[in-house]
């Protein structure tokens, strides 16, 4: 079992990035786009980076969830079924990702994330206030909990945004209320996925625990801003984070092809 693979100086950098990722993630999702690349640049293998990222993400999502529950923005007794199916989906996804490659998801994910950003950008009235539910009970729990939970355990980037979108469009929640409920399911899927990564022996515990502390601090600040600033903060953050996620994912998938294409244009 590895506890520390980086220098003390790099631990400080990882702590700072984790705090920023926790802040962003609690508002709009997408914090993994900061934490995973910095873990890779610190020298962790891809498997170690994904597993350690789950550990530190659990801290941030738990901190934000606890704040929302204590502020009575979320009633846990009303979310038992979505939480249960989220846990089942995420554990299955985390098991499956260790058996197969996720290349197909990497290709289609930028399109999905761009769609989320455009949805909130072009539909300014969505999420201003609670609306009539379109789905509830088991169908909602399966789609918003089981399916997105599976995705979060299997791959992960943008899961918080997908949860929030589900609560806005299917449950008719306002954007702040949807963000609060999304974080509870996000914690559940992070925790479920972490269990299987622990069994796989890939978690770098020292690094993950240091980053977990940063995540807790950043996520708590972000959670407070969600309830204080409402959709005036969440909507632009969702659009900006979705755009940044899309650019990053497209570059990761096709960066070399884009560089060659630009080179041909200039030659």
N, C-alpha and C positions, 0 to 999 in steps of 0.2 A: 504493500500500500504506500503510495506516494503522498507526502504531506506538503512539501514545498519544492517547487521546481524553478523558482525565480529568485532574483535578488531582493533585498529589503526595499531598494529604491523602486523596483518594478511593482512590488506589492502596493506601495503608495500610489502609483499611477493606476493600478487596477482598482484600488479602493475609490479613487476619484471618478473613474469611468463608471463604476458600479453605481455610485450615488447619482450621477447624471442619468444613467440608464433607468434607474428606479423612478426618478422624477418623471421622465418622459413616458415610461411604461404605464405609470399609474394614471396618466391623463389620456394618452392616445394609443398606447401599445407601441411595439416596435423597438423596445429597449435592447432586445437581443442583437440588433444590428450594430450597436455600439460594443456590447460586452463580448460577443463571440469573436469579432475580428481582433480585439485587443488581447484576448486570451491566446489566439493563434500567433499573434506577433510576439507574445511573451515566451513562445517556445513550446506550448502544449500541442499535442497531436490533435487532429480533428475530433477523434473520439473523446479525448480528455476534455477538449474545449466545450463540446456539446454537453457532456455530463456535468462538468463543473459549472457551466452556465445555468443548468437546471437547479443546482444547489443554491446558487446566489439568487436566482430568480424567485425561488420559494420564499426567501426572506422578504423581498420587496413586495410580492403579491400578498403575503400574509400580513405585512404591516399595513398596506392600504386596505385590505379586506377588514381587518380588525377595526380600523378607524371608521370605515363606513358602517359596520355593524353597530359599533358603540354610538355613533351619531344617529342611529335608527334610519339610515338611508336604505338599509337592506334588512329584511326580515327573513332570517334563515329558515324558519319553519315553513315558509312559502316556497322555498327553493330546494327542498329535500330531494325531489326527483331529478331535477337538472343536475344537482351536485353529484348524485349517485351515478347517473349515466355519464357524466363528464369523467368521473374517476375510472369507470370501466373502459370508456373509449381511450383515455390517455394511456392507461397501462397497456392496453392492447397495441396502441400505436408505438409506444416506446419499445415493446418487445419486437414488433414487426420491423422497425427501422434498423434493428441490429441483425436482421436476417437478410434484408434486401437493400437495393440502392433506391434512392429517392430522386433520380434524375428527371423523371416526368414531372414531379411536383415542382422542381426547381425551374422548369421551363414555363409552366403555366402560372406560377405564383405571381410574377410581376403584373400579369394581366388582371388577376383578381384584386391585387392591391391598388392598381390604378383605378379599377372600377369603384372601389370603396372611396378613394379620394374624390373622384368625380361625382359620386353620389352625394356626398356631404357638401361639395362645392356648388353643385347645380340645383340642389334641393334645399334652399336656405330655411324653409319653414319646417322641415322634418326635425323632430326632436325638440321643438320649442316648448311643447307641453305634452302631457300624457294623451294618448289617443286610444281608440277602440282596439282591443286585442284581435289579432288574426289567428293566432294559435295559442293553445294553452295545454296544460296537462302533459300526457305522454308524447304527443306529436312534437310539441315544442321542446320538451326535455331531450327527445331523441335527436332533433336537428341541431338545437343550440348547444346541448350538452354532449351527447354521444358523438356526433359527427365532428364538431369543432374540437372537442376534447381529443378525439382520435388524431386529428390533424396536428394538434399541439404536441402530443406525445410522439408522433411520427416525424414531424419536421419542425414546426414551431413559429417561424417569423410571422408577425402580424396577427397572432391568435387573439390578442386582446381587442384588436380592431374588429375582427370577425364576431367575437362575442357581443361587443357593443352594437354592431350593426344588426345582429339577430334580435337583441332586446328592443331596439328602436323599431325595426320593421315588422317583427312578428308579435311582440308583446305590446307595442304601442307606447313604450316608455319615453319620457323626455330624455335628452342626451345626458344630463348629469346623472339621472337615475339609472340609465342604461350603463353608463361607465362604472358606477358603483357596483351594480350587479355583475357586470362583466368581470370585474376584478376578483370577485368571489369564485367564479368558475375558473378563472385563470389560475388562481392559487391551487384549486383542486387538480387541474390538469398538470400543473407544474409538479405538484407533490406526487401524483400518480406516476408521471414519467420518471421522476427522480428515483423512485423505488427500483425500477428496472435497471437504470443506469448504475445504481449502487451495486446491484447484483452482478452487473457486468464488470465491476472493479475498475471503472475508468475515472472516478471522481478524484480530483486532486484536492484533498480536504483542506489543507492549510490555506491555499489560494481561495477556494470557494467560500470558506468561513469569513475571511477578511472582506471579500467582496459582498458577502451577505450582510455584513454590518453596514456597508455603504449603501446597499440597496434599501435596507430598512429606513435609513435616514432620508434618502431621496424620495422614496415612495410615500413616506408620511407627509412630507412637504407637498408633494404633488396631489395627494388625496385631499388635503385641506383646501388647495386651490380649486379643485373640482367643485367642492360644495360652495365655496365662496364666490368663484367667478362664473360658474355655470358654463353654458354653451358658448359664451363670448370667448372663453379660453379654449374649450374642448374642440369646437368646430375647426378653427384655423390650425390647431395642433394636429388634428386628424388629417387634414389636407396636406400639411407640410410633411408630416411623418410618412404618409402614404407615398408622396412624391419622392422623398429621399430613399425610402425602402425600394421603390420600383427602380430607380436609377442604380442603386447598389446591386440589386439582384440581377438586373440586366447586364451590368458590367461584369459581375461574377460569372455569369453564364456565357457571355459573348464578348468579353473584353478584348481578347486577342483578335477576334474577327473585326471588331470595331476599329482597333488600332491599325490593322492592315488596310481596311477600307479608307481610313483617313490618310494613311501613307500613300495610297494610290491616287487620292485626290490631289495631294501636294506634289506628287512626282510628275 
